[in-house]
Amino acid sequence: MEKKRYAYWDNIKGILIILVVFGHFLLGIQDFILNKIVICIIYMFHMPAFVFISGYFSKSEHSKSFNTIFKLTIAYILLTSGFMLGMMLCGKRTPSIITPYYSAWYLLALIVWRITVPYLSKVKHILIILTLISLFSVFWSEINLQYGMVKIIAFYPFFMAGYLLPKDKVKSILNIPQKKKYLFCGIFALSAIITGAILFYVFKIRLFDLIPNIYEQVDINRVFARASFFITSVFAIMFFMFLSVEKQLPFITKMGKNSLSIYILHRPITLSVAFILESSGLTTFGLIYCAIATFIFCFIAGSDFISKTVNNILEECCNLFNCDNNSKSIKNIIFRIIIIFAIVLILWIPYISEIKNKSNKLNLFQYKTMEKNMETEFDKAFKIIFAGDLILLEDQIKRGYHGGGGIPLKIILNIVRNIFLMRIWL
């Protein structure tokens, strides 16, 4: 029975991880309207559902143990250092390790959730409290991208809901007759479609709002929009729980079983493929190309060999910090080099970026006067437009240009321009 129940959850995880990869493939090519629609549909539920399942499996002592938390920390360090190196090579801005890159936020969030959930779960009505905090966190400017706080707080209610879900409830769903399960699937699917439509047509929500982030404009509509987003996600989670079966499914079950290796490896690949498709102008048929790429990547990264390799690397890296580990084998030396290299990257890249930023700022003050060609371009960038029929009359303007009726307008404009230039360059 235990094996079947895990197969039941692996089927849900398998579907979700495939959608995660597919959504990230599409995320870089949103020019075509159909691509954007599919992305929005996926983003309305895929991460809340994944967080919910992660919370459910965090009940065990093993998931909250020091070794498991440390393994996630190593995975976060390696993945983040890889992202930072890639961004540096591409000439992009590279902030510090405390600002998670791309999919790395989820690993950091898992660390925070698994450490805190045993204590917070003892608080009365904690699920309601976390939901209210998540909904109204849009008003707190202090909640930003550092430490992944925005997403950790936004998705915490789903993690807590999964953690608090009794195993008996799952058993009761498994024992429901098949016809009733299909009926419930239809009800929850229809409910998710209705609330999702409300989300887009009533609250005018954008894809940016489905990825909890720092909001540009904060108003009460953001709270209602996020509440609608939560309700849609809950209906979608219930749909998958009634849809899933307790038997092994080809491809899907294995993807769920090996979802960690897929998640860790997928983002660099999806970013590269999206860049290639966009550069090649293949965004119109990007949906088909991304579906094929998703299947190929999941088939490879979700294989038992790759999954075992990723887990072994993480385990070996963790073992390096074991006080009893005095081995000087080639394998240990290689893993030590990997960890040292990752840590050096994390510490060194932001330092180099800061030096470059300071250098660029200093360069602004090295030239206090304009060159002739720059001054010419600067003059061309300005146009004087006269408006009004009572304040500025045509004959007054003409006299100003020709020197009649007081100080010539050209002299006044030159004085204003010189003052403006001094404000910029001095």
NUSE-244422 format. One line per 8 residues: number of its first residue (from 1); their letters; for each residue y, z, x of C-alpha. Coordinates in nm, 4 decimals, m for minus. Example, Ala and Ser with C-alpha at 12.3 -4.5 7.8 and 13.67 -1.06 7.14 Angstrom:
2
1) AS) m0.4500,0.7800,1.2300  m0.1060,0.7140,1.3670
! end
This chain:
426
1) MEKKRYAY) 0.0000,0.0000,0.0000  0.2372,0.0825,0.2859  0.1843,m0.2602,0.4396  0.2578,m0.4347,0.1095  0.5771,m0.2389,0.0577  0.7023,m0.3383,0.4005  0.6121,m0.6985,0.3244  0.8197,m0.6604,0.0089
9) WDNIKGIL) 1.1260,m0.5563,0.2110  1.0578,m0.8096,0.4877  1.0718,m1.0874,0.2290  1.4205,m0.9760,0.1250  1.5293,m0.9364,0.4875  1.3865,m1.2794,0.5674  1.5918,m1.4490,0.2962  1.9056,m1.2594,0.3976
17) IILVVFGH) 1.8791,m1.3284,0.7715  1.8305,m1.6990,0.6989  2.1452,m1.6907,0.4840  2.3321,m1.5034,0.7602  2.2477,m1.7754,1.0129  2.3187,m2.0560,0.7647  2.6531,m1.9014,0.6658  2.7593,m1.8645,1.0285
25) FLLGIQDF) 2.6639,m2.2251,1.1012  2.8862,m2.3331,0.8111  3.1695,m2.0930,0.8901  3.3119,m2.3170,1.1606  3.3233,m2.6307,0.9395  3.5081,m2.5419,0.6196  3.7000,m2.8691,0.5841  3.4562,m3.0040,0.3259
33) ILNKIVIC) 3.4941,m2.8272,m0.0098  3.1183,m2.7972,m0.0733  3.0725,m2.6173,0.2593  3.3422,m2.3667,0.1639  3.1843,m2.3019,m0.1778  2.8420,m2.2331,m0.0238  2.9984,m2.0008,0.2367  3.1808,m1.8032,m0.0321
41) IIYMFHMP) 2.8613,m1.7652,m0.2380  2.6674,m1.6378,0.0648  2.9435,m1.3995,0.1729  2.9624,m1.2405,m0.1719  2.6388,m1.0490,m0.1115  2.4566,m1.1180,0.2149  2.6044,m0.8422,0.4349  2.6179,m0.5711,0.1636
49) AFVFISGY) 2.2516,m0.6439,0.0906  2.1606,m0.6312,0.4585  2.3493,m0.3024,0.5026  2.1729,m0.1600,0.1951  1.8289,m0.2395,0.3389  1.9295,m0.0970,0.6778  2.0247,0.2251,0.5021  1.6907,0.2377,0.3220
57) FSKSEHSK) 1.4993,0.2078,0.6501  1.7168,0.4708,0.8201  1.5365,0.7549,0.6414  1.2772,0.7901,0.9160  1.3295,1.0169,1.2137  1.2497,0.7261,1.4444  1.5482,0.5207,1.3217  1.7814,0.8163,1.3879
65) SFNTIFKL) 1.6229,0.9150,1.7193  1.8114,0.9088,2.0481  1.5971,0.6237,2.1829  1.6664,0.3997,1.8828  2.0408,0.4717,1.8888  2.0500,0.4110,2.2626  1.8606,0.0832,2.2165  2.1254,m0.0325,1.9695
73) TIAYILLT) 2.3952,0.0712,2.2188  2.2368,m0.1394,2.4925  2.2104,m0.4332,2.2524  2.5793,m0.3933,2.1636  2.6842,m0.3805,2.5305  2.4817,m0.6898,2.6228  2.5951,m0.8921,2.3206  2.9605,m0.7934,2.3577
81) SGFMLGMM) 2.9662,m0.8695,2.7296  2.8202,m1.2123,2.6537  3.0923,m1.2794,2.3961  3.3628,m1.1604,2.6352  3.2350,m1.3850,2.9132  3.2248,m1.6846,2.6795  3.5785,m1.6191,2.5527  3.7078,m1.5804,2.9081
89) LCGKRTPS) 3.5509,m1.9119,3.0131  3.7067,m2.0793,2.7072  4.0483,m1.9389,2.7970  4.0715,m1.7215,2.4868  4.2198,m1.3737,2.4628  3.9677,m1.1010,2.5418  4.0472,m0.7508,2.4114  3.8463,m0.4459,2.5138
97) IITPYYSA) 3.4937,m0.3427,2.4224  3.6219,m0.1137,2.1469  3.7052,m0.4220,1.9395  3.3687,m0.5715,1.8359  3.3297,m0.9471,1.8650  3.1813,m1.1606,1.5889  2.8400,m1.0265,1.4801  2.8426,m0.7402,1.7343
105) WYLLALIV) 3.0244,m0.5196,1.4811  2.6999,m0.4682,1.2871  2.5223,m0.3137,1.5863  2.8133,m0.0742,1.6400  2.8214,0.0051,1.2673  2.4485,0.0843,1.2675  2.5046,0.3318,1.5501  2.7845,0.5073,1.3600
113) WRITVPYL) 2.6012,0.5042,1.0251  2.2721,0.6348,1.1633  2.4421,0.9158,1.3536  2.6562,1.0318,1.0601  2.4378,0.9633,0.7546  2.2126,1.2748,0.7904  2.5210,1.4962,0.7643  2.7233,1.3034,0.5074
121) SKVKHILI) 2.4244,1.2593,0.2763  2.4249,1.6361,0.2158  2.7752,1.6214,0.0659  2.7795,1.6341,m0.3130  2.8772,1.3037,m0.4789  2.9054,1.1430,m0.1358  2.8338,0.7940,m0.2703  3.1297,0.8143,m0.5097
129) ILTLISLF) 3.3514,0.9540,m0.2330  3.2574,0.6774,0.0120  3.3108,0.4112,m0.2544  3.6606,0.5410,m0.3317  3.7455,0.5605,0.0394  3.6217,0.2047,0.0865  3.8206,0.0749,m0.2114  4.1481,0.2446,m0.1202
137) SVFWSEIN) 4.1194,0.2012,0.2579  4.3202,m0.1199,0.2191  4.6323,0.1004,0.2003  4.5714,0.2681,0.5389  4.7303,0.0704,0.8203  4.5578,0.2973,1.0747  4.2219,0.1422,0.9789  4.2072,m0.1634,1.2022
145) LQYGMVKI) 3.9626,m0.3764,1.3999  3.9191,m0.1204,1.6782  3.5732,0.0350,1.6792  3.4917,m0.1912,1.3831  3.6460,0.0705,1.1527  3.7407,m0.1799,0.8817  3.3844,m0.2963,0.8226  3.2188,0.0387,0.8931
153) IAFYPFFM) 3.4236,0.2022,0.6175  3.4069,m0.0952,0.3809  3.0262,m0.1246,0.3883  2.9356,0.2428,0.4263  2.8705,0.2902,0.0480  2.5940,0.0279,0.0626  2.4322,0.1940,0.3629  2.4472,0.5325,0.1921
161) AGYLLPKD) 2.3087,0.3855,m0.1326  2.0086,0.2466,0.0556  1.9604,0.5747,0.2388  1.9654,0.7756,m0.0851  1.7380,0.5367,m0.2771  1.4092,0.7206,m0.3454  1.0904,0.5407,m0.2482  0.9521,0.6113,m0.5948
169) KVKSILNI) 1.2176,0.3847,m0.7456  1.0958,0.0977,m0.5306  0.7376,0.1653,m0.6369  0.8408,0.1571,m1.0022  0.9976,m0.1871,m0.9508  0.6783,m0.3119,m0.7892  0.4759,m0.1930,m1.0892  0.6874,m0.3754,m1.3489
177) PQKKKYLF) 0.4997,m0.6645,m1.5187  0.5853,m1.0054,m1.3785  0.7468,m1.1375,m1.6983  0.9825,m0.8390,m1.7167  1.0702,m0.8831,m1.3493  1.1726,m1.2429,m1.4135  1.3811,m1.1292,m1.7112  1.5626,m0.8722,m1.4981
185) CGIFALSA) 1.6118,m1.1359,m1.2267  1.7820,m1.3628,m1.4788  2.0040,m1.0816,m1.6100  2.1186,m0.9734,m1.2641  2.1682,m1.3328,m1.1464  2.3834,m1.4119,m1.4519  2.5797,m1.0886,m1.4057  2.6451,m1.1722,m1.0389
193) IITGAILF) 2.7660,m1.5212,m1.1341  3.0048,m1.3811,m1.3979  3.1533,m1.1137,m1.1708  3.1713,m1.3645,m0.8855  3.3657,m1.6038,m1.1091  3.6016,m1.3205,m1.2024  3.6419,m1.2494,m0.8337  3.7670,m1.6000,m0.7592
201) YVFKIRLF) 3.9456,m1.7072,m1.0750  4.1075,m1.3798,m1.1819  4.1820,m1.2111,m0.8491  4.2260,m1.5401,m0.6590  4.0173,m1.3965,m0.3773  3.9719,m1.5911,m0.0542  3.6907,m1.6028,0.1987  3.9043,m1.3764,0.4201
209) DLIPNIYE) 3.8786,m1.1046,0.1520  3.4980,m1.1247,0.1489  3.4983,m1.0319,0.5180  3.6624,m0.6859,0.5202  3.9509,m0.7159,0.7587  4.3102,m0.6090,0.8130  4.4980,m0.7147,0.5007  4.8261,m0.9025,0.5314
217) QVDINRVF) 4.9622,m0.7932,0.1937  4.8506,m0.4677,0.0378  4.8678,m0.4160,m0.3375  4.6581,m0.2670,m0.6151  4.4966,m0.6055,m0.6830  4.3158,m0.5705,m0.3494  4.1461,m0.2580,m0.4817  4.0304,m0.4317,m0.7993
225) ARASFFIT) 3.9228,m0.7371,m0.6022  3.7103,m0.5268,m0.3666  3.5641,m0.3371,m0.6641  3.4669,m0.6707,m0.8210  3.3181,m0.7765,m0.4859  3.1119,m0.4557,m0.4770  2.9853,m0.5061,m0.8326  2.8836,m0.8642,m0.7533
233) SVFAIMFF) 2.6986,m0.7434,m0.4436  2.5155,m0.4734,m0.6414  2.3965,m0.7286,m0.8986  2.2820,m0.9584,m0.6161  2.0924,m0.6731,m0.4455  1.9170,m0.5885,m0.7726  1.8317,m0.9558,m0.8176  1.6580,m0.9678,m0.4780
241) MFLSVEKQ) 1.4768,m0.6397,m0.5403  1.3242,m0.7740,m0.8618  1.2662,m1.1195,m0.7162  1.0748,m1.0104,m0.4061  0.6973,m0.9812,m0.4069  0.4630,m0.7484,m0.2214  0.2652,m1.0156,m0.0427  0.3154,m1.2063,0.2794
249) LPFITKMG) 0.5184,m1.5248,0.2377  0.4968,m1.8062,0.4933  0.7948,m1.8185,0.7302  1.0145,m1.5826,0.5211  0.8153,m1.2625,0.5863  0.8062,m1.3276,0.9599  1.1815,m1.3910,0.9656  1.2350,m1.0539,0.7994
257) KNSLSIYI) 1.0004,m0.8811,1.0395  1.1797,m1.0290,1.3430  1.5318,m1.0208,1.1974  1.6775,m0.8152,1.4856  1.6080,m1.0819,1.7484  1.7479,m1.3520,1.5169  2.0630,m1.1500,1.4541  2.1260,m1.0742,1.8215
265) LHRPITLS) 2.0728,m1.4334,1.9385  2.2181,m1.6403,1.6544  2.5974,m1.6110,1.6886  2.6479,m1.7912,2.0220  2.4302,m2.0767,1.8920  2.6107,m2.1046,1.5578  2.9500,m2.1088,1.7290  2.8381,m2.3859,1.9656
273) VAFILESS) 2.6841,m2.6036,1.6910  2.9872,m2.5611,1.4634  3.2130,m2.6703,1.7509  2.9975,m2.9786,1.8138  2.9929,m3.0759,1.4434  3.3676,m3.0292,1.4110  3.4400,m3.2253,1.7290  3.2109,m3.5069,1.6134
281) GLTTFGLI) 3.3703,m3.5287,1.2691  3.0401,m3.4558,1.0946  3.1754,m3.1875,0.8624  3.1120,m3.3972,0.5482  2.7365,m3.3830,0.6020  2.7570,m3.0489,0.7802  2.5655,m2.8766,0.5003  2.2537,m3.0811,0.5775
289) YCAIATFI) 2.2892,m3.0527,0.9546  2.3433,m2.6771,0.9323  2.0389,m2.6339,0.7063  1.8223,m2.8181,0.9602  1.9741,m2.6212,1.2498  1.9140,m2.2939,1.0618  1.5465,m2.3696,1.0101  1.4925,m2.4748,1.3734
297) FCFIAGSD) 1.6790,m2.1769,1.5158  1.5087,m1.9197,1.2892  1.1697,m2.0733,1.3641  1.2297,m2.0268,1.7380  1.4293,m1.7022,1.7506  1.2140,m1.5461,1.4760  0.8868,m1.6173,1.6521  0.6777,m1.3227,1.7652
305) FISKTVNN) 0.7169,m1.4284,2.1297  1.0996,m1.4321,2.1260  1.1176,m1.1149,1.9172  0.8831,m0.9340,2.1545  1.0801,m1.0583,2.4559  1.4130,m0.9362,2.3144  1.2620,m0.5978,2.2289  1.1043,m0.5675,2.5733
313) ILEECCNL) 1.4389,m0.6422,2.7424  1.6109,m0.3746,2.5354  1.3302,m0.1259,2.6009  1.3340,m0.1921,2.9749  1.7127,m0.1549,2.9871  1.6820,0.1776,2.8053  1.4116,0.2954,3.0428  1.6466,0.2481,3.3376
321) FNCDNNSK) 1.8360,0.5563,3.2245  1.5218,0.7652,3.2069  1.5383,1.0389,3.4695  1.1663,1.0014,3.5393  1.1992,0.6299,3.6102  1.1973,0.5895,3.9876  1.0278,0.2523,3.9928  1.1544,m0.0029,4.2446
329) SIKNIIFR) 0.9658,m0.2991,4.1039  1.1232,m0.6448,4.0832  1.1404,m0.6142,3.7049  1.3371,m0.2893,3.7212  1.5744,m0.4325,3.9799  1.6419,m0.7377,3.7592  1.7155,m0.5214,3.4553  1.9446,m0.2973,3.6604
337) IIIIFAIV) 2.1377,m0.6059,3.7705  2.1660,m0.7194,3.4055  2.3058,m0.3843,3.2913  2.5449,m0.3525,3.5873  2.6666,m0.7099,3.5333  2.7268,m0.6425,3.1614  2.9194,m0.3219,3.2324  3.1289,m0.4907,3.5030
345) LILWIPYI) 3.2138,m0.7734,3.2609  3.3182,m0.5291,2.9907  3.5452,m0.3376,3.2292  3.6711,m0.6284,3.4371  3.7546,m0.9000,3.1804  4.0098,m0.6957,2.9796  4.1725,m0.5883,3.3092  4.2083,m0.9504,3.4232
353) SEIKNKSN) 4.3426,m1.0489,3.0805  4.6011,m0.7718,3.0992  4.7142,m0.8892,3.4425  4.7514,m1.2449,3.3115  4.9505,m1.1243,3.0120  5.1847,m0.9236,3.2373  5.2202,m1.2236,3.4675  5.3132,m1.4464,3.1745
361) KLNLFQYK) 5.5703,m1.1913,3.0580  5.7235,m1.1745,3.4056  5.7466,m1.5535,3.4196  5.9792,m1.5438,3.1196  6.2399,m1.3639,3.3295  6.2079,m1.5696,3.6461  6.4290,m1.8530,3.5156  6.7595,m1.7274,3.3759
369) TMEKNMET) 6.9199,m2.0673,3.3375  6.7993,m2.3850,3.1716  6.7250,m2.7027,3.3583  6.9092,m3.0154,3.2401  6.6102,m3.1690,3.0622  6.5340,m2.8387,2.8886  6.8958,m2.8113,2.7729  6.8812,m3.1638,2.6321
377) EFDKAFKI) 6.5635,m3.0850,2.4382  6.7184,m2.7616,2.3189  7.0268,m2.9468,2.1894  6.8092,m3.1944,1.9993  6.6256,m2.9110,1.8288  6.9365,m2.8044,1.6334  7.1006,m2.9793,1.3412  7.4221,m2.8771,1.1658
385) IFAGDLIL) 7.4117,m2.9169,0.7903  7.7299,m2.8739,0.5840  7.6854,m2.7662,0.2242  7.9155,m2.6711,m0.0605  8.1916,m2.8549,m0.2441  8.4595,m2.5861,m0.2536  8.4277,m2.3932,0.0708  8.3838,m2.6874,0.3102
393) LEDQIKRG) 8.5606,m3.0058,0.2062  8.5112,m3.3435,0.3696  8.8641,m3.3750,0.5096  8.8500,m3.0244,0.6566  8.5264,m3.1055,0.8390  8.6716,m3.4308,0.9766  8.9844,m3.2521,1.1003  8.7631,m2.9947,1.2715
401) YHGGGGIP) 8.5785,m3.2659,1.4623  8.9012,m3.4384,1.5650  9.0844,m3.1224,1.6665  9.3148,m3.0886,1.3670  9.3757,m2.7722,1.1667  9.3078,m2.5011,1.4270  9.0305,m2.4530,1.6839  8.8039,m2.7609,1.7010
409) LKIILNIV) 8.4631,m2.7105,1.5437  8.2901,m2.8427,1.8550  8.4374,m2.5612,2.0653  8.3266,m2.2981,1.8140  7.9747,m2.4427,1.8062  7.9570,m2.4480,2.1869  8.0631,m2.0831,2.2022  7.7983,m1.9863,1.9438
417) RNIFLMRI) 7.5351,m2.1872,2.1279  7.6195,m2.0273,2.4652  7.6027,m1.6791,2.3134  7.2675,m1.7676,2.1583  7.1347,m1.8957,2.4905  7.2469,m1.5819,2.6693  7.0609,m1.3672,2.4152  6.7420,m1.5604,2.4874
425) WL) 6.7455,m1.6058,2.8617  6.9272,m1.3004,2.9978
! end
